[in-house]
Amino acid sequence: MIAYIEPYFLDNDADAASVTGQSFDGVSESLHIQGEILCGGAATDIAGKDFGGMNCVKPLAVVRPVGPEDIAGAVRAALRSDKLTVAARGNGHSINGQAMAERGLVLDMRSTAENHFEVGYLPGGAFVDVSGGALWENVLKRCVSEYGLAPRSWTDYLGLTVGGTLSNAGVGGQAFRYGPQTSNVTELDVVTGNGDVVTCSEVENSELFFSVLGGLGQFGIITRARVLLQPAPDMVRWIRIVYTEFDEFTRDAEWLVSQKDESSFDYVEGFVFVNGDDPVNGWPTVPLHPDHDFDPTQLPQSSGSVLYCLELALHYRDSDSNSTVDKRVERLIGRLRFVEGLRFEVDLPYVDFLLRVKRAEEIAKVNGTWETPHPWLNLFVSKRDIGEFDRTVFKELAKNGVGGPMLVYPLLRSRWDDRASVVLPEGEIFYIVALLRFVPTCAKTSSFEKMVAQNQEIVQWCVRKGIDFKLYLPHYKSREEWIRHFGNRWSRFVDRKTMYDPMAILSPGQKIFNRAP
Ligand SMILES: Cc1cc2nc3c(=O)[nH]c(=O)nc-3n(C[C@H](O)[C@H](O)[C@H](O)COP(=O)(O)OP(=O)(O)OC[C@H]3O[C@@H](n4cnc5c(N)ncnc54)[C@H](O)[C@@H]3O)c2cc1C
């Protein structure tokens, strides 16, 4: 393939537009790759941009693999060349080009989405084997409709692939109880950077298993994941309660996530919003139903520029009576110190609750902001420093909003497996913070640049002040920054790279290692 595509593409680079859409079927056959290979404009259309919309690259080719053998074939072809890289691309929902490969091969993992779907039962409980390229949304729908079962830990938005979120962590409102998605898989099939196809788990090839989980695509390409399941509830009571004081918000949130399993809500998240009627970040964004109004006269005079909201959910069955559900909710909520009168709730089917962000996606697609850049910033901040973070970032830098949701909620370190590659702040409790910025379609370039600059300012402030933080979905350009990010885990990360991808072929878009010549 390299002998054929690389010289062709490089020689014709200036005329790349003229090969737009050309499919290299003959090449696939000569290389025994069964899947389709696309070059030129067709490859750039698929893999030249991501959801972040801030990076543009030209891949050499996009391969649509049929299965692990095609993936291993692409990796081995790259190994035979002296500069080629390979990026698995899930659904391309990264922000900073992490799934891109400038002049490299991009594997469009969505073509493998249907390769696995098998539910099984072990003494530890039910599981489903799914493809690395499957969308979580489809995993949810099939598990619930065909088996009445569901994975335990979710991201907020499900238009993401299994391999994409497992390469990071996969964090949502269930993670306080079950850990991130990486803590909810028991076995993987992986194609390493050596071109080997390996099955791994906690007991079989365990170093590879834990390397790949949260491994930023650096050690192998996940083709199959075994995901733990639980019985799916029928319904969810979805609740939002409002706070004016950050310390009361964090005290209640930490209390809720520290309760024993089954004695708390099934989902706990939180967000910050602007104390005003801004349609993007303010009061109107809090109620859960169009008939509910946010009544600002309920707020005390002392409330500041931003407010906080705990978002909670309780699972139940159709057979549970209303009064049983009410009692379970009141037992927990009665202990919380939110602003009286600022409580919103709706009941909805479990699947609709998990697909709630899809509605936001549809709206953003209609108003055009799904396509504009998304300079998002995601961090983990230690409990020790979250108060200072609130005072400087939420109350000052972001007090007028960030153009989209601002999430902040606590997680428990003990629910994460230290052997996985992801790095966390110190201490049992830490917070995930997400500034999910959307750029309006009519905005000037300067407003987008200001958002990027503000993200940098926040990260630099964290470093300067010695805030105990880690970027989630990290994005750094220099080796020094990566070394600082991994801290005392850097040498483990490097050792794993040496073992599983010594030529640094995989996921070049993370910009951690340079391709070895
Ligand atoms: C609207 C939206 C909402 C989000 N909500 C959440 C959330 O609630 N919680 C959360 O944790 N994250 C969330 N994310 C972030 C998301 O989890 C990551 O961006 C994730 O990487 C996206 O998955 P993807 O399939 O698009 O991966 P891509 O962006 O395609 O890839 C991400 C990285 O993983 C690698 N990769 C992809 N597939 C594989 C594979 N099969 N094997 C090995 N490596 C692979 C890529 O090379 C790349 O380095 C959200 C993102 C968006 C856009």
The ligand as an ORCA input file, in Angstrom:
! r2SCAN-3c Opt
* xyz 0 1
  C     -20.929     16.599     22.438
  C     -19.870     15.873     23.233
  C     -20.158     15.431     24.510
  C     -19.192     14.747     25.258
  N     -19.521     14.311     26.513
  C     -18.611     13.630     27.234
  C     -18.931     13.135     28.524
  O     -20.016     13.339     29.045
  N     -17.980     12.431     29.187
  C     -16.747     12.165     28.636
  O     -15.951     11.486     29.284
  N     -16.419     12.645     27.431
  C     -17.314     13.370     26.731
  N     -16.968     13.852     25.497
  C     -15.590     13.664     25.026
  C     -15.430     12.337     24.324
  O     -15.494     11.269     25.248
  C     -14.064     12.234     23.649
  O     -13.852     13.323     22.822
  C     -13.975     10.943     22.842
  O     -12.657     10.738     22.450
  C     -14.830     11.041     21.633
  O     -15.067      9.761     21.106
  P     -14.869      9.526     19.561
  O     -15.415      8.187     19.319
  O     -15.418     10.636     18.765
  O     -13.265      9.501     19.530
  P     -12.238     10.227     18.518
  O     -12.316     11.690     18.735
  O     -12.508      9.734     17.161
  O     -10.877      9.640     19.072
  C     -10.365     10.045     20.325
  C      -8.997      9.387     20.580
  O      -9.172      7.996     20.749
  C      -8.472      7.276     19.751
  N      -9.338      6.185     19.340
  C     -10.526      6.250     18.710
  N     -11.025      5.019     18.547
  C     -10.150      4.165     19.093
  C     -10.090      2.757     19.236
  N     -11.058      1.960     18.776
  N      -9.019      2.213     19.860
  C      -8.015      2.988     20.337
  N      -8.004      4.322     20.200
  C      -9.069      4.905     19.595
  C      -8.205      8.276     18.644
  O      -7.048      7.951     17.887
  C      -8.006      9.548     19.436
  O      -6.701      9.611     19.951
  C     -17.904     14.545     24.727
  C     -17.595     15.016     23.442
  C     -18.573     15.676     22.709
  C     -18.228     16.185     21.351
*
